[in-house]
Amino acid sequence: MIPTITGEEVHEKLQKGEQLSLIDVREEEEVAEGMIPVADHIVMGTIPDSLDRLNKDTDYIIVCRSGARSENVSRFLIENGYKATNMTGGMMNYPGETAPKQ
């Protein structure tokens, strides 16, 4: 079972000032249109080669456009000993502010 969180819940936590470890796994052209400003961007296809950037003690929230890719990445991370939560509904259901990738 993959843990889940909604875009609304992520937004509420950020509004309260909680520190979240968000990873946006969308493609470059998708994040150019806007992403959650505090999120890190690691394209889904590069996740296996990017594991050295991640900490097994950190709870990561994985984000994509609709929640399907992020579910797959969450499953992969969990199977490799990481803590991951899928943001269901993805950016399509995220009510907060976004900004183009810097």
Secondary structure as UniProt FT lines:
FT   STRAND          4..6
FT   HELIX           7..15
FT   TURN            16..17
FT   STRAND          21..24
FT   HELIX           28..31
FT   TURN            32..33
FT   TURN            37..38
FT   STRAND          40..41
FT   HELIX           44..53
FT   TURN            56..57
FT   STRAND          59..63
FT   HELIX           68..79
FT   TURN            80..81
FT   STRAND          83..88
FT   HELIX           90..93
//
